[in-house]
Structures are given as C-alpha cells and as structure tokens.
C-alpha cells in the first residue's frame, strides 16, 4: 500500500490518505501516521496533513513529532506548534505541560545550531506559549553535541 501511495503525486496521495483514513478516530490517525511518514510531501500537503492529523495525537503521543519531522523541517514544525499553542484548545495547562515534555525529544535530534536556537527560544522565553521559564533545563540542554 505504501509503495502505491509513493507513486501518486503529493496532492493525490493527500486525497487518498484523507479518504482512506479520515481523522475522526484514533485508529484512523494511527494508520495515517504510519503511511504519511513514508513519502515526501509538497509544502501545501504538509500543512494539510498537519491540520488533519497532528493535534489528533499530539501531545498525548510522541509519534506525531517523529512522523512529521520525517518530512517537515524541524524549525517549521516547531513554529507551527508554537503558533497553534497560543490559541484554544491547545493552550490549556495540561496540553502545554505535555507539549513541553514531548518537545524535549527535539534536543537529541536537532543537529543544526539554528534549529537548536529556535527550540531554546520557544522553551526559554517567557513571551512564547511554551516558554514560561518552567523548563530552563531543556533550554540549556539543547546545545550542540560535541
């Protein structure tokens, strides 16, 4: 099935995934995540996949971060998450706490200093939804590996 989806254009593959796995149930979201991380997507389709599936499983699960970073830039994904978390329903204290916990995963995977700087900024600055100063240890631990 994945091989067939990879043969489709990005737009056609998006349509196929949304029709086959509508993001209305957890089972469909899990199945869709298993497919969407196995092919490249055009930026437009990346945004539509994010809108359809990302928040159905994040921050309860790490899997959306893993899948979406397989085809989106880490900085773009972090900025999108941060923007979304400024508004309901993603800005409650439970969601923010889980998101901070899940985003710590990035510190091990961001190799570019620019990406690390974006994560430090989101987690350490009081003006961002993710950074009210509660997680200074994560901000310090995002320095480049030696």
C-alpha positions, 0 to 999 in steps of 0.5 A: 500500500505504501509503495502505491501511495509513493507513486501518486503525486503529493496532492493525490496521495493527500486525497487518498490518505484523507479518504482512506483514513479520515481523522475522526478516530484514533485508529484512523490517525494511527494508520495515517501516521504510519503511511504519511511518514513514508513519502515526501510531501509538497509544502501545501500537503504538509500543512494539510496533513498537519491540520488533519492529523497532528493535534489528533495525537499530539501531545498525548503521543510522541509519534506525531513529532517523529512522523512529521519531522520525517518530512517537515523541517524541524524549525517549521514544525516547531513554529507551527506548534508554537503558533497553534499553542497560543490559541484554544484548545491547545493552550490549556495547562495540561496540553502545554505541560505535555507539549513541553515534555514531548518537545524535549525529544527535539534536543537529541535530534536537532543537529543544526545550531539554528534549529537548536536556537529556535527550540531554546527560544520557544522553551526559554522565553517567557513571551512564547506559549511554551516558554514560561521559564518552567523548563530552563533545563531543556533550554540549556540542554539543547546545545550542540553535541560535541 
